[in-house]
């Protein structure tokens, strides 16, 4: 089943729910060191829970820019597929596009 982001006028396909959760788990483990909602509240609270209010979009965008910059420091093999089982790997394993050079571009989708 595919997860989508929906705005007033557009729908963007993200991928599987596991893929989206891996995004949040990777941020949690690699960047917040377990302080899940404290470091990036718009991303890890509102966005994680499925809704971001219009007045918080600028804050979310700022957080995502910081997150992307910090994820650039991690190689793709540092992906966290499941924070409850840190050794778990995605179904495709290490078979990823050569375009994926670090975790900042691991979660990029066609949309």
Residue pairs with C-beta under 8 A, 6 or more apart in sequence:
1 16
1 17
2 13
2 14
2 15
2 16
3 13
3 14
3 15
3 16
3 17
3 19
3 20
4 11
4 12
4 13
4 14
5 11
5 12
5 14
6 12
12 109
12 111
13 109
13 110
13 111
14 20
14 109
14 111
15 109
18 81
18 90
19 90
19 107
21 82
22 79
22 80
22 81
22 82
22 90
22 107
23 107
24 43
24 44
24 48
25 80
25 81
25 82
25 83
26 71
26 78
26 79
26 80
26 103
26 106
26 107
27 40
27 43
27 44
27 67
27 71
28 34
28 36
28 44
28 80
28 83
29 80
29 83
29 86
30 70
30 71
30 74
30 78
30 80
30 103
31 39
31 40
31 67
31 70
31 71
32 38
32 39
32 40
32 44
36 44
37 44
37 45
40 63
40 66
40 67
41 59
41 63
42 52
42 56
42 59
42 60
42 63
43 60
43 63
43 64
43 67
46 52
46 53
46 56
46 60
47 60
52 60
68 104
69 104
71 102
71 103
71 104
71 106
72 102
72 103
72 104
73 102
74 102
74 103
75 102
75 103
76 94
76 96
76 100
76 101
76 102
76 103
76 106
77 94
78 103
79 90
79 103
79 106
80 86
81 88
81 89
81 90
82 88
96 106
99 105
100 106
100 108
